[in-house]
Amino acid sequence: MLMLLGMPLGALAQAGGDLQAQIIYAYQTEDLNALLDIEAGLRTRVAAGEGGAALHYHLAHAAYRHALLTAREQGLGGHAAGNCVDELKEILRQDAHNVEALVLQSACYAREALGATLEAPLLRRLSLHRLKEALRLAPGNPRVLYFAALAAPGADHPLAQLKTAADAFGQASATATDVPGWGDAEAYLALGEEMQRGGDALGARNWIERSLIASPDYKAAQRARLELVGH
């Protein structure tokens, strides 16, 4: 479990939950400035030695979201993805079997590879290695299943694997606020978009709407719903 050092349990849970919520909201509303502010604040706290594994994880998560938004708006986000990788190394140095760190680092290596040239094959291999280890350790973890679906060969977003990931998110029990709990809205949206590509407009609408139920302000899901108008 991710833990902050030197904080009462109640304060720990609240801080972890608030940080995760802020990161996800900034990403889903595509507010890069807010995300950069969160990232800068976390980096200051980490540099001051304020926290342990939890702050490294939240900073890595913020950097990953930064990479995704930068890829959408400015480029490929390789530098931010590299920062994500580096923050997670600290966690994995202490606990090589930390599933949440492994799967997030896999995603960050994959994102970093998109902006690399000579190093891209190595980065993709590292991404696959981390993902395979996460699958071995936690084959039912919904985030692991989601990123495994995205990484599957032969198709961009295999329908059956995305459905498995979406179902896993739906069946997951509520988690404590200091434990990662993100990814459900993204998995539902990815499944809906894959169904739309396959010609299943009704299935696409159902899963895109489910994404918006999970995260009403998710702009990518809002755009996807607009594209379904008339179907």
Sequence and secondary structure as in RCSB ss.txt:
>XXXX:A:sequence
MLMLLGMPLGALAQAGGDLQAQIIYAYQTEDLNALLDIEAGLRTRVAAGEGGAALHYHLAHAAYRHALLTAREQG
LGGHAAGNCVDELKEILRQDAHNVEALVLQSACYAREALGATLEAPLLRRLSLHRLKEALRLAPGNPRVLYFAAL
AAPGADHPLAQLKTAADAFGQASATATDVPGWGDAEAYLALGEEMQRGGDALGARNWIERSLIASPDYKAAQRAR
LELVGH
>XXXX:A:secstr
    SS  HHHHHHHHHHHHHHHHHHHHTT HHHHHHHHHHHHHHHHTT   HHHHHHHHHHHHHHHHHHHHHTS
  HHHHHHHHHHHHHHHHH TT HHHHHHHHHHHHHHHHT STTHHHHHHHHHHHHHHHHHH TT HHHHHHHHH
H TTSSS HHHHHHHHHHHHH     TTS    HHHHHHHHHHHHHHTT HHHHHHHHHHHHHH TT HHHHHHH
HHTTT 
